[in-house]
């Protein structure tokens, strides 16, 4: 019974380790409004969430704007990069 729990714990850790984050970096080029609009459009954020992420990125230098598996985040990353935002999947 203990070995089964350990196996389950290991499988759960493996699943969680696959979770990636889409990180938005602050820049001096894009306006707050543009960043907020992009987060709403691309990431599906509501306006308050998008504004909060934009503010965090501005004051802290970066903000995790979306979590998920790599394939999901890759398309979002590409769309945001095409809009000239600085983003990275980690």
MINU-954421 format. One record per residue (C-alpha): residue number from 1; chain; x, y, z. Coordinates in nm, 3 decimals, always signed. Example, Ala and Ser with C-alpha at 12.3 -4.5 7.8 and 13.67 -1.06 7.14 Angstrom:
BEGIN
<1; "A"; <+1.230; -0.450; +0.780>>
<2; "A"; <+1.367; -0.106; +0.714>>
END
This chain:
BEGIN
<1; "A"; <+0.000; +0.000; +0.000>>
<2; "A"; <+0.283; +0.243; +0.078>>
<3; "A"; <+0.460; +0.159; -0.250>>
<4; "A"; <+0.142; +0.237; -0.445>>
<5; "A"; <+0.117; +0.578; -0.275>>
<6; "A"; <+0.481; +0.649; -0.357>>
<7; "A"; <+0.420; +0.557; -0.722>>
<8; "A"; <+0.117; +0.785; -0.732>>
<9; "A"; <+0.316; +1.069; -0.574>>
<10; "A"; <+0.591; +1.026; -0.834>>
<11; "A"; <+0.339; +1.028; -1.121>>
<12; "A"; <+0.176; +1.343; -0.982>>
<13; "A"; <+0.515; +1.516; -0.956>>
<14; "A"; <+0.592; +1.422; -1.316>>
<15; "A"; <+0.261; +1.572; -1.431>>
<16; "A"; <+0.323; +1.894; -1.243>>
<17; "A"; <+0.679; +1.924; -1.373>>
<18; "A"; <+0.539; +1.946; -1.727>>
<19; "A"; <+0.362; +2.270; -1.640>>
<20; "A"; <+0.533; +2.565; -1.806>>
<21; "A"; <+0.485; +2.939; -1.763>>
<22; "A"; <+0.454; +3.210; -2.025>>
<23; "A"; <+0.654; +3.504; -1.893>>
<24; "A"; <+0.592; +3.861; -2.008>>
<25; "A"; <+0.888; +4.095; -1.972>>
<26; "A"; <+0.873; +4.469; -1.925>>
<27; "A"; <+0.981; +4.686; -2.217>>
<28; "A"; <+1.001; +5.055; -2.287>>
<29; "A"; <+0.829; +5.029; -2.624>>
<30; "A"; <+0.472; +4.906; -2.578>>
<31; "A"; <+0.203; +5.104; -2.399>>
<32; "A"; <+0.009; +4.969; -2.103>>
<33; "A"; <-0.309; +4.978; -2.310>>
<34; "A"; <-0.151; +4.773; -2.588>>
<35; "A"; <-0.015; +4.513; -2.344>>
<36; "A"; <-0.353; +4.490; -2.168>>
<37; "A"; <-0.539; +4.454; -2.499>>
<38; "A"; <-0.297; +4.182; -2.610>>
<39; "A"; <-0.332; +3.986; -2.285>>
<40; "A"; <-0.710; +3.999; -2.320>>
<41; "A"; <-0.700; +3.898; -2.687>>
<42; "A"; <-0.427; +3.634; -2.681>>
<43; "A"; <-0.437; +3.491; -2.328>>
<44; "A"; <-0.808; +3.531; -2.257>>
<45; "A"; <-0.753; +3.750; -1.952>>
<46; "A"; <-1.030; +3.967; -1.817>>
<47; "A"; <-0.947; +4.339; -1.809>>
<48; "A"; <-0.855; +4.346; -1.438>>
<49; "A"; <-0.628; +4.043; -1.470>>
<50; "A"; <-0.459; +4.187; -1.779>>
<51; "A"; <-0.401; +4.521; -1.606>>
<52; "A"; <-0.256; +4.348; -1.299>>
<53; "A"; <-0.013; +4.146; -1.513>>
<54; "A"; <+0.094; +4.458; -1.702>>
<55; "A"; <+0.160; +4.640; -1.374>>
<56; "A"; <+0.355; +4.348; -1.227>>
<57; "A"; <+0.570; +4.324; -1.541>>
<58; "A"; <+0.629; +4.700; -1.530>>
<59; "A"; <+0.732; +4.716; -1.164>>
<60; "A"; <+0.901; +4.377; -1.121>>
<61; "A"; <+1.044; +4.337; -1.470>>
<62; "A"; <+0.845; +4.026; -1.559>>
<63; "A"; <+0.520; +3.844; -1.487>>
<64; "A"; <+0.390; +3.494; -1.547>>
<65; "A"; <+0.079; +3.554; -1.758>>
<66; "A"; <-0.026; +3.197; -1.836>>
<67; "A"; <+0.053; +2.843; -1.722>>
<68; "A"; <+0.001; +2.522; -1.914>>
<69; "A"; <+0.167; +2.265; -2.130>>
<70; "A"; <+0.434; +2.372; -2.375>>
<71; "A"; <+0.228; +2.315; -2.690>>
<72; "A"; <-0.054; +2.538; -2.562>>
<73; "A"; <+0.183; +2.814; -2.456>>
<74; "A"; <+0.390; +2.799; -2.776>>
<75; "A"; <+0.108; +2.933; -2.992>>
<76; "A"; <+0.035; +3.211; -2.739>>
<77; "A"; <+0.407; +3.295; -2.726>>
<78; "A"; <+0.421; +3.317; -3.105>>
<79; "A"; <+0.118; +3.548; -3.120>>
<80; "A"; <+0.259; +3.777; -2.852>>
<81; "A"; <+0.601; +3.781; -3.019>>
<82; "A"; <+0.436; +3.878; -3.349>>
<83; "A"; <+0.286; +4.173; -3.161>>
<84; "A"; <+0.640; +4.269; -3.052>>
<85; "A"; <+0.597; +4.179; -2.685>>
<86; "A"; <+0.891; +4.023; -2.502>>
<87; "A"; <+0.785; +3.679; -2.381>>
<88; "A"; <+0.945; +3.346; -2.297>>
<89; "A"; <+0.827; +3.000; -2.196>>
<90; "A"; <+0.995; +2.859; -1.884>>
END
